[in-house]
Amino acid sequence: MNLQEYLRAIRAHWVLALSIFLLALATAGVITWQTTPLYAASTRLFVSTPGSDDSAAAYQGNLFSQQRVTSYAELIEGDRLASRVVDALDIDITPDSLSSAITASVVPETVILQATITDPSPERAQLIADAVGVEFAAFVTELERLRARTSPRSL
Protein backbone atom coordinates (compact mmCIF):
# COMPACT_ATOMS: atom_id res chain seq x y z
CA MET A 1 0.00 0.00 0.00
CA ASN A 2 1.18 3.48 -0.79
CA LEU A 3 0.26 6.80 0.81
CA GLN A 4 -2.64 7.51 -1.57
CA GLU A 5 -4.31 4.22 -0.70
CA TYR A 6 -4.01 5.00 3.02
CA LEU A 7 -5.56 8.43 2.52
CA ARG A 8 -8.41 6.90 0.51
CA ALA A 9 -9.08 4.38 3.29
CA ILE A 10 -9.13 7.14 5.92
CA ARG A 11 -11.49 9.27 3.78
CA ALA A 12 -13.80 6.32 3.29
CA HIS A 13 -13.86 5.55 7.02
CA TRP A 14 -13.39 9.03 8.47
CA VAL A 15 -16.20 8.58 10.99
CA LEU A 16 -14.55 5.48 12.45
CA ALA A 17 -11.10 7.15 12.52
CA LEU A 18 -12.51 10.27 14.22
CA SER A 19 -14.42 8.12 16.74
CA ILE A 20 -11.29 6.18 17.67
CA PHE A 21 -9.31 9.41 18.04
CA LEU A 22 -11.99 11.00 20.27
CA LEU A 23 -12.29 7.85 22.36
CA ALA A 24 -8.51 7.77 22.92
CA LEU A 25 -8.53 11.49 23.81
CA ALA A 26 -11.40 11.03 26.28
CA THR A 27 -9.68 8.01 27.90
CA ALA A 28 -6.45 9.97 28.32
CA GLY A 29 -8.39 12.87 29.83
CA VAL A 30 -10.19 10.65 32.36
CA ILE A 31 -6.96 8.93 33.40
CA THR A 32 -5.22 12.29 33.82
CA TRP A 33 -8.14 13.73 35.80
CA GLN A 34 -8.30 10.76 38.18
CA THR A 35 -4.56 10.48 38.80
CA THR A 36 -3.42 12.07 42.05
CA PRO A 37 -0.36 14.24 41.49
CA LEU A 38 2.68 13.33 43.57
CA TYR A 39 5.28 15.83 44.68
CA ALA A 40 8.85 15.01 45.62
CA ALA A 41 11.07 16.70 48.18
CA SER A 42 14.66 15.72 48.85
CA THR A 43 17.24 16.12 51.52
CA ARG A 44 20.95 15.46 51.19
CA LEU A 45 23.03 14.10 54.02
CA PHE A 46 26.81 14.22 54.32
CA VAL A 47 28.36 11.18 56.01
CA SER A 48 31.73 11.65 57.63
CA THR A 49 34.03 10.30 60.31
CA PRO A 50 35.85 12.40 62.91
CA GLY A 51 38.65 14.40 61.33
CA SER A 52 42.34 13.70 61.63
CA ASP A 53 45.51 15.60 60.79
CA ASP A 54 47.14 12.42 59.51
CA SER A 55 46.50 12.06 55.75
CA ALA A 56 46.49 8.25 55.90
CA ALA A 57 43.89 8.30 58.68
CA ALA A 58 41.83 10.86 56.77
CA TYR A 59 41.92 8.66 53.67
CA GLN A 60 40.88 5.61 55.71
CA GLY A 61 38.06 7.67 57.25
CA ASN A 62 36.86 8.68 53.79
CA LEU A 63 36.83 5.06 52.59
CA PHE A 64 34.99 4.04 55.74
CA SER A 65 32.37 6.74 55.15
CA GLN A 66 31.87 5.65 51.53
CA GLN A 67 31.23 2.09 52.68
CA ARG A 68 28.97 3.21 55.51
CA VAL A 69 26.79 5.48 53.34
CA THR A 70 25.42 2.42 51.51
CA SER A 71 24.28 0.90 54.80
CA TYR A 72 22.76 4.21 55.82
CA ALA A 73 20.63 4.20 52.66
CA GLU A 74 18.98 1.02 53.94
CA LEU A 75 18.31 2.68 57.30
CA ILE A 76 16.64 5.69 55.68
CA GLU A 77 14.12 3.48 53.88
CA GLY A 78 13.43 1.42 57.01
CA ASP A 79 10.49 1.35 59.39
CA ARG A 80 12.47 2.48 62.45
CA LEU A 81 13.31 5.85 60.95
CA ALA A 82 9.79 6.19 59.54
CA SER A 83 8.40 5.57 63.04
CA ARG A 84 10.62 8.29 64.45
CA VAL A 85 9.50 10.75 61.76
CA VAL A 86 5.81 9.94 62.28
CA ASP A 87 6.22 10.46 66.04
CA ALA A 88 8.18 13.69 65.61
CA LEU A 89 5.69 15.23 63.17
CA ASP A 90 2.57 13.64 64.67
CA ILE A 91 1.15 13.06 61.20
CA ASP A 92 -1.68 10.75 60.21
CA ILE A 93 0.30 8.13 58.28
CA THR A 94 1.59 4.71 59.22
CA PRO A 95 5.33 4.17 59.44
CA ASP A 96 5.00 1.39 56.87
CA SER A 97 3.39 3.64 54.26
CA LEU A 98 5.85 6.44 55.03
CA SER A 99 8.83 4.14 54.56
CA SER A 100 7.45 3.14 51.15
CA ALA A 101 7.29 6.84 50.20
CA ILE A 102 10.99 7.31 51.01
CA THR A 103 13.72 6.40 48.55
CA ALA A 104 17.38 6.72 49.32
CA SER A 105 20.22 6.91 46.87
CA VAL A 106 23.95 7.28 47.22
CA VAL A 107 25.62 9.87 45.03
CA PRO A 108 28.31 7.77 43.29
CA GLU A 109 31.89 8.13 44.49
CA THR A 110 30.85 10.46 47.33
CA VAL A 111 29.74 10.29 50.93
CA ILE A 112 26.48 12.07 50.13
CA LEU A 113 23.20 10.32 50.72
CA GLN A 114 20.01 11.66 49.16
CA ALA A 115 16.57 10.86 50.57
CA THR A 116 13.55 11.66 48.40
CA ILE A 117 10.01 11.70 49.75
CA THR A 118 6.94 11.56 47.50
CA ASP A 119 3.56 12.76 48.76
CA PRO A 120 0.34 14.21 47.30
CA SER A 121 0.98 17.44 49.26
CA PRO A 122 4.08 19.46 48.36
CA GLU A 123 4.15 21.09 51.81
CA ARG A 124 3.94 17.75 53.60
CA ALA A 125 6.61 16.23 51.33
CA GLN A 126 8.98 19.05 52.29
CA LEU A 127 8.07 18.78 55.98
CA ILE A 128 8.76 15.04 55.94
CA ALA A 129 12.04 15.49 54.03
CA ASP A 130 13.26 17.99 56.63
CA ALA A 131 12.21 15.66 59.47
CA VAL A 132 13.95 12.70 57.82
CA GLY A 133 17.20 14.67 57.80
CA VAL A 134 16.92 15.66 61.46
CA GLU A 135 15.70 12.28 62.71
CA PHE A 136 18.26 10.36 60.67
CA ALA A 137 21.13 12.37 62.14
CA ALA A 138 19.84 11.67 65.67
CA PHE A 139 19.25 7.99 64.85
CA VAL A 140 22.79 7.52 63.51
CA THR A 141 24.25 9.29 66.55
CA GLU A 142 22.37 6.88 68.84
CA LEU A 143 23.53 3.88 66.81
CA GLU A 144 27.14 5.05 66.91
CA ARG A 145 27.03 5.61 70.68
CA LEU A 146 25.55 2.15 71.16
CA ARG A 147 28.23 0.62 68.94
CA ALA A 148 30.99 2.45 70.84
CA ARG A 149 29.67 1.19 74.21
CA THR A 150 29.39 -2.42 73.08
CA SER A 151 32.67 -2.69 71.17
CA PRO A 152 35.50 -4.69 72.75
CA ARG A 153 37.90 -2.63 74.81
CA SER A 154 41.56 -2.41 73.94
CA LEU A 155 44.17 -3.55 76.39
C-alpha positions in Angstrom: 0.0 0.0 0.0 1.2 3.5 -0.8 0.3 6.8 0.8 -2.6 7.5 -1.6 -4.3 4.2 -0.7 -4.0 5.0 3.0 -5.6 8.4 2.5 -8.4 6.9 0.5 -9.1 4.4 3.3 -9.1 7.1 5.9 -11.5 9.3 3.8 -13.8 6.3 3.3 -13.9 5.5 7.0 -13.4 9.0 8.5 -16.2 8.6 11.0 -14.5 5.5 12.5 -11.1 7.1 12.5 -12.5 10.3 14.2 -14.4 8.1 16.7 -11.3 6.2 17.7 -9.3 9.4 18.0 -12.0 11.0 20.3 -12.3 7.8 22.4 -8.5 7.8 22.9 -8.5 11.5 23.8 -11.4 11.0 26.3 -9.7 8.0 27.9 -6.5 10.0 28.3 -8.4 12.9 29.8 -10.2 10.6 32.4 -7.0 8.9 33.4 -5.2 12.3 33.8 -8.1 13.7 35.8 -8.3 10.8 38.2 -4.6 10.5 38.8 -3.4 12.1 42.1 -0.4 14.2 41.5 2.7 13.3 43.6 5.3 15.8 44.7 8.8 15.0 45.6 11.1 16.7 48.2 14.7 15.7 48.9 17.2 16.1 51.5 21.0 15.5 51.2 23.0 14.1 54.0 26.8 14.2 54.3 28.4 11.2 56.0 31.7 11.6 57.6 34.0 10.3 60.3 35.8 12.4 62.9 38.7 14.4 61.3 42.3 13.7 61.6 45.5 15.6 60.8 47.1 12.4 59.5 46.5 12.1 55.8 46.5 8.3 55.9 43.9 8.3 58.7 41.8 10.9 56.8 41.9 8.7 53.7 40.9 5.6 55.7 38.1 7.7 57.2 36.9 8.7 53.8 36.8 5.1 52.6 35.0 4.0 55.7 32.4 6.7 55.1 31.9 5.7 51.5 31.2 2.1 52.7 29.0 3.2 55.5 26.8 5.5 53.3 25.4 2.4 51.5 24.3 0.9 54.8 22.8 4.2 55.8 20.6 4.2 52.7 19.0 1.0 53.9 18.3 2.7 57.3 16.6 5.7 55.7 14.1 3.5 53.9 13.4 1.4 57.0 10.5 1.3 59.4 12.5 2.5 62.4 13.3 5.8 60.9 9.8 6.2 59.5 8.4 5.6 63.0 10.6 8.3 64.5 9.5 10.8 61.8 5.8 9.9 62.3 6.2 10.5 66.0 8.2 13.7 65.6 5.7 15.2 63.2 2.6 13.6 64.7 1.1 13.1 61.2 -1.7 10.8 60.2 0.3 8.1 58.3 1.6 4.7 59.2 5.3 4.2 59.4 5.0 1.4 56.9 3.4 3.6 54.3 5.8 6.4 55.0 8.8 4.1 54.6 7.4 3.1 51.2 7.3 6.8 50.2 11.0 7.3 51.0 13.7 6.4 48.5 17.4 6.7 49.3 20.2 6.9 46.9 23.9 7.3 47.2 25.6 9.9 45.0 28.3 7.8 43.3 31.9 8.1 44.5 30.8 10.5 47.3 29.7 10.3 50.9 26.5 12.1 50.1 23.2 10.3 50.7 20.0 11.7 49.2 16.6 10.9 50.6 13.5 11.7 48.4 10.0 11.7 49.8 6.9 11.6 47.5 3.6 12.8 48.8 0.3 14.2 47.3 1.0 17.4 49.3 4.1 19.5 48.4 4.2 21.1 51.8 3.9 17.7 53.6 6.6 16.2 51.3 9.0 19.1 52.3 8.1 18.8 56.0 8.8 15.0 55.9 12.0 15.5 54.0 13.3 18.0 56.6 12.2 15.7 59.5 13.9 12.7 57.8 17.2 14.7 57.8 16.9 15.7 61.5 15.7 12.3 62.7 18.3 10.4 60.7 21.1 12.4 62.1 19.8 11.7 65.7 19.3 8.0 64.8 22.8 7.5 63.5 24.2 9.3 66.6 22.4 6.9 68.8 23.5 3.9 66.8 27.1 5.0 66.9 27.0 5.6 70.7 25.6 2.2 71.2 28.2 0.6 68.9 31.0 2.4 70.8 29.7 1.2 74.2 29.4 -2.4 73.1 32.7 -2.7 71.2 35.5 -4.7 72.7 37.9 -2.6 74.8 41.6 -2.4 73.9 44.2 -3.6 76.4 
